[in-house]
Amino acid sequence: MLKKPRRLKPGDRIVLASPSKAPEPAAVEKAACRLRALGYEVVVPDDLCLRRGYLAGSDRARAERLNGALLDEETACLLCMAGGYGAMRLLPFLDWDRLAARRIPPAIVGFSDITALHIALNRRLGWVTYHGPMGMTMWGGDEPPAPALAEQFWASLGALVPGGTSVFWPLPFMEHPVPVPLAPGVAEGRLCGGNLALVTALMGTPWEIDTRGTILFLEDVGEEPYRVDRMLCELALAGKLEVCAGILLGGWTHCHAETPNASLRLEEVFEDYFVGLGIPVLSGWPSGHLPNQLTLPLGVRVRIDTGAGPEGLLSLLETPWQEA
């Protein structure tokens, strides 16, 4: 059963979280100040910036913080501050039985390494979560986020009611080019996925992604084409691609070959794995390791239409939140 967070509104509690690496204290302070200025109650855990190598503390300490925030009925939004690595190490320590009893989950926002939480919470509990900007980059930078970016972010969480049926448009693409089809068509399905490296890292685990009938979103950063190829090959061999209803490809930042003359281009890799599936494939969606990335609600039904204008390329078929 799908469980949606309640619509976010000023006065709600936003808990800053670090399931992976530790955020920078200065960025945390800026993010908290900006969110409080918008009228939200912001909770900053005392050990949020604790460091243990590349992790924000031990697995049990991070899991205790995460369980505490997720189980607290007053937590309306869990805003992950940074990615890196470590979120998947927490999955065995989450209090799954008590989390399953929560009737209305909080809105969980993050991307990259947070993909592990998105997939696990959606598959195990049916929670709708948000693939969106980290708190450290969007709210903790030197400058506040661009107005159009902030509008789309809050609209996705229900804080602003968008016009029409989609929270994505008619917002501008900002500096990003309009996405292009790799394979034409129209498809509907539940939106799932995230960072390709994390999607493949969960294969063979109890939290392995279920792609049947879905619109699969994928993005990554710093991976050469042959490594992207290897990960997509794993998904293909596991039967995860052929059962999708559609494919949505996001940002592939710094995913170029060190020796281009001895490599396939990334576009060729995508053609090899996606074009022959007989399903619509849209490339260049502005979500992922990109400046001004758009927020995507994971778990809800969406429509992908490669022949539509910019406003209809991707649209929601249901709201990702519910009224309180």
Buried (B, 14 or more C-beta within 10 A) or exposed (E): EBBBBBBBBEEBBBBBBBBBBBBEEEBBEBBBEBBEEEEBBBBBBEBBBBEBEEBBBEBEBBBBBBBEBBBBEEBBBBBBBBBBBBBBBBBEBBBBEEBEEBEBBBBBBBBBBBBBBBBBBBBBBBBBBBBBBBBBBBBBEEEEBBEBBBBBBBBBBBBBEBEEEBBBBEBEBBEBEEBEBBBEBBBBBBBBBBBBBBBBBBBEBEBBBBBBBBBBBBBBBEBBBEBBBEBBBBBBEBEBBBBBBBBBBBBBBEBBBEEEEEBBEBEEBBBBBBEEBEBBBBBBBBBBBBBBBBBBBBBBBBBBBBEEEBEBBBBBBBBBBEEE
